[in-house]
Amino acid sequence: MTTKTLRRPVHLNRLLSKRGILTRSQANAAILAGRVAVNGRIIRDPGKPVAQSARIDLDAEATRAQPWRTILFHKPRGVLTTRHDPEGRTTIYDVLGEAARGLSPVGRLDWATSGLLLLTTDTRLADRLTDPGNAIPRVYAVTVRGKVTPENCEKLQRGIVDKGEQLQADDVVLQKSSGRESHLVMTLTEGKNREIRRLCEAIGHPVTRLKRVAFGALTLGDLAPGAWRELSESDVVSALRRTDERSRRGARL
């Protein structure tokens, strides 16, 4: 995985971000200002494709490529999946500190959603995991207001159209249902913006708590909020293989 990944060019601004040198917006400004050189040549196009092994100089000082690294993080509720927040709210990088240096999140979890979030230096891995065409399942534990019925669950799986966008859960399991609240396990294979919240609002049961517990074959387990664990390349390759095998078995059913 590493050799192929390093052969894949990425945009210059993204490469600077991957190396943990600058944020994407800071990289854009530095490149446009002529402060960045690739293999000794000043480049002023932030979107210029660049080999990941290229020598990158910022203000005439060499930057170094980050080694392959991926972590599984339990994002707490009330934390933003962003590098910097202009309003000063807590971000995943504030929580992780130096552990997140050079890492970029694979997709996002919104402010009020907790659970499994991957961060990696491997853009090829991130693209594979977030590409809707690969249909990587994400599993969520969902608490909603009111009593959800089996008919409601069927509607979630049939899908709805919200603001011209088709929303649909791949699987819904009703675990508990009462007049006060209901507990569901929902599986999605596309990461549309606020999809679960919008689906549940459409059936009249707003979400009160949302937690991602699995991403493909990778699971949150008993990892505490704010904690993280390192994943090896073999961990990730094995998880992707198990995810692909499950998808093939599902397609045959």
Buried (B, 14 or more C-beta within 10 A) or exposed (E): BEEEBBEEEBBBBBBBBBBBBBBBEBBBEBBEEEBBBBEEEEBEEBEBEBBBEBEBBBEEEEBEBBEBBBBBBBBBBEBBBBBEBEEEEEBBBBBBEEBBBBBBBBBBBEBBBBBBBBBBBBBBBBEBBBEEEBBBBBBBBBBBBBBBBEEBBEBBBEEBEBEEEEBBBBBBEBEEBEEEBBBBBBBBBBBBEBBBBBBBBBBEBEBEBBBBBBBBBBBBEEBEBBEBEEBEBEBBEBBBEEBBEEBEEEEEE
